[in-house]
Amino acid sequence: MFWFARPEPRWILAGSLVGVIGVGLRAWAAGYLRKQEELAVGGPYAYTRNPLYLGSAVLLVGLGLAAHSWISAALAVAYFAVFYTAVMRREEQEMRQKFGDVYESYARVVPLFFPRWSPYRGPGGTGSFSWRQFMKNREYRAMAGFLFVLGVLVIAWAYQLG
């Protein structure tokens, strides 16, 4: 991605704003996700079955904008489409096995990736957002990675100035 980058301040700013939305979505989702304990259906999980991956996609779009490179953006989207589609399908099978009919009723009305407009209000987990859960899921690593890549792009821009 960096080889094709042509960062400029306005593109770094635009990409940062989009990326922050992705990071925020991932953080919101991580505060609801109690892996292997209960089916997450609250918060962003009421709109999409995969808010973490949706957040990652938005984050990648933001980084593509910040890099100001359509080649970088296309490579990132292609990687995401191939890799994460397979991951989502595999995880979906695991959820069906673990949560059975509850997951089936949830999956019938909540889309796999692109969100629905109104929240799901059916059976499933009853949790609420928890900062402790956010930390347990180590979602701060996505934020740190995002900031690191933005820092590299700022350095690349400064280096171009010469």
N, C-alpha and C positions, 0 to 999 in steps of 0.2 A: 504494500500500500504506500509506503513512504517513498519508494523509487519514483512513483508517478505523481507525487504530491507537488502542488504549486500553491502553497498556502499564501493567503493575503489576509490582512486584518479583518476586512468585512466578511470574508468567507469563514474565517476562524470564529468570528462572533456569531454569524448565522448558524454554523454547525454546532457551536457550543449551546445555543438556545434550544435547538432541536435535540441535541444529545442529553441535555438536562431533563427534558421530558422523558426520554427513554430511561435514564437513571432513576428518575422519580417513580416511574411505573414499576421498575424492578424493585425499588425500595418498598413501595406500597405492597407489592405482592409478597415480598420476603417477610413482611410483618404479619402476614396471614398464614403463611405456609408452615404447617406442622408435619413435616415429612414422616411418613410411616405411622402417624398417629390418627389422623382424621382426614376426611375429604375436605379440601379447602373449597368453599363455595361463597365466602364472604369477600368484601372489598372488591378488588379487580377480578377475582375469580367468579363473581356474579355476572361478569360481562364477557369473559373469554376464558377458556380452559387453560390457556397458556400465556398468562400475562408476563411472566419472566421472559419468555421468548419474544413476545411482541415488544417488550421494552428493549430487548437486545437488538431487534430489527430497527427500531426507531433510533437507538444509539448508533448503530452502524450507518444509518442515513446521515445522522449528524456528523459523524466522523468523515464520511465521504464528502459532505459539504465543506467541512473545515479543511480538508486536504485539497479542495478545489480541483478534483480530478474525477472525471466521469469513469475513467478506467478503474481507478481504485474502488469507486462506488459499485461499479458493475461486478468486479471480482468479489467484493464483500457480499453483495446480494446473491450472486451465484453460489458462493460457499454456504451462505445461510440457507438458501432454498434447498440445496442438496442435503447438507448435514442435518439441519434442524428438523426438516420434514420427517426424515427417518427417525430421529430421536423422539419427536412428538408421537409418531405412530407406535413406536415401541413402548413408550411410557403409557400411552392410552391403553394398550393391552394389559399392562401391569395394573393399571387402575381398575380395569374391568374385573380382573381376577381378585383384587384385594377388596373392592367395595361393592361388587356385584350390581344388584338392582338399583341401589342408590346412585351409583355412578351412571348406570344406563339412563335413568330418568334425567339426571343432570346433563349428560352428553346429548340427549335428544333436543334440548332447548338452548344450550350454551355452545356457541361455535368453538371449533378447535383453535382458531387463531384470530381472525378479525372479530372485533367485539360487536355485541348486540347493543341496541340502544337502551333497553330497559333491563334492570337487574333481575337475575334469577332469584326466585323466592321459594324454592322447593326444599326437599330434605337434603341433609348433608351436615357438614361441620357447623358448629355454632360459634366459632372463635371470632375475636375482634383483633384489630391491629395491636401488635405488641412490639415495642422497641427491643425488648429482650429477645423475642423471636427473630427479629431483624438481625441482631448481633449473632445469635446462634446460627443463623443461616449464612453468616459471613458475607452479606451483600455489600458491605463496605468495600470489598475487593473490586467490585465492578466500578464503584465510584473512583477508587484509586487508579484503576486501569484507564478509565476515561480521562482523568486529569493528567496522567502520565502521557498518553498519546497527544492530548492537546498541547502539553508542554513541549513535546518533540516537534510538533508542527510549528509552534511559535519559534523554537530554535531554528528550524529549517527556514522559516521566513526571514529571520534575522540574518542567517547565514547567506541567503540570497542577496540581501542588501549589500553584503560584502565587505 
